[in-house]
Amino acid sequence: RRSNACCRPSASRTQLWDISEWRDTMYDVKNENVHRDSFDVSPPREVCILPFPFDEVLLQGETKELRLYEERFISLFDDAMDNYGGVVAMGLLAANGIINTLPLCEIEAYNRMEGFGIFVTIRVVSRAALIDITKETPYIKGVCTELVDAASQEGEDRERLDVIAGIIELMLVTLSSMEHRLREASGGNLGSASTSNENDEDDDDDDHEIELDRTARFRRAFEMAKSTDTQGYIHSASSSDGDDSTQRSVQDLAAISWAAFQTDRLHEDDSRGGGMIREDGQVVAS
């Protein structure tokens, strides 16, 4: 390793293979650009970085399936599994370099196939701010600090956020209803290739190609964002209102804010069923 960027795990491993393992490992960060005392919430940690075009960004809870076949990316995978709790970061490439904000991903599943490389599924579970690039060859490593959302302690703020969340949900239901009406008016062919009957031989697969409407995609994205939220919010529960239980939780509010951006099909070649899973080995290896 380079002498000015030495980050070595200093704690014994429990092999949880998730972001909790990565958080629990103390890295001895020695870099002139990093001052541990300046980070109050999250200490600086090292992470392996997979490069992606910036328009391939994933949000909280979304997944992507990759095929790693170049030796450098296979080495990155092995390093992440052995030393970083199975956590990697998405390095979003822009014209002037890597974007400062990194989605943090857990390696959910993988399958090594001789002659084909490693098929890997990653899921976004958090995000971090990139502080410095510590290694560029054969693959990228960097020092980052995890970004933590601050939960509002004020009752009025919580009520305001709850109202906004309700407006978002109502807006998506309204959009979904309008899309249904437009689809009916256009004979059921609005923006949906799965309704075509050109290939009769594919009829047996129709049940697996049903496209979810916007409301269903929102609800699925909400549940996924909430289930992968590992931030552990701390907020005041001192409200004396008897009906405080009717308010959405902080996790619900955060999940709604992520899910609201996941109701459109942003990638035309996403896997069937509206998920954010696709073969992307060519992009990663470019």
Secondary structure, 3 states (H helix, E strand, C coil): CCCCCECCECCCCCCCCCHHHHHHCCECCECCCCCHHHCCCCCCEEEEEEEEEHHHCCCCCCEEEEEECCHHHHHHHHHHHHHCCCEEEEEEEECCEECCEEEEEEEEEEEEECCCEEEEEEEEEEEEEEEEEEECCCCEEEEEEECCCCCCCCHHHHHHHHHHHHHHHHHHHHHHHHHHHHHHHCCCCCCCHHHCCCCHHHHHHHHHCCCCCHHHHHHHHHHHHHHCCCCCCCCCCCCCCCCHHHCCCHHHHHHHHHHCCCCCCCCCCCCCCCCCCCECHHHHCC
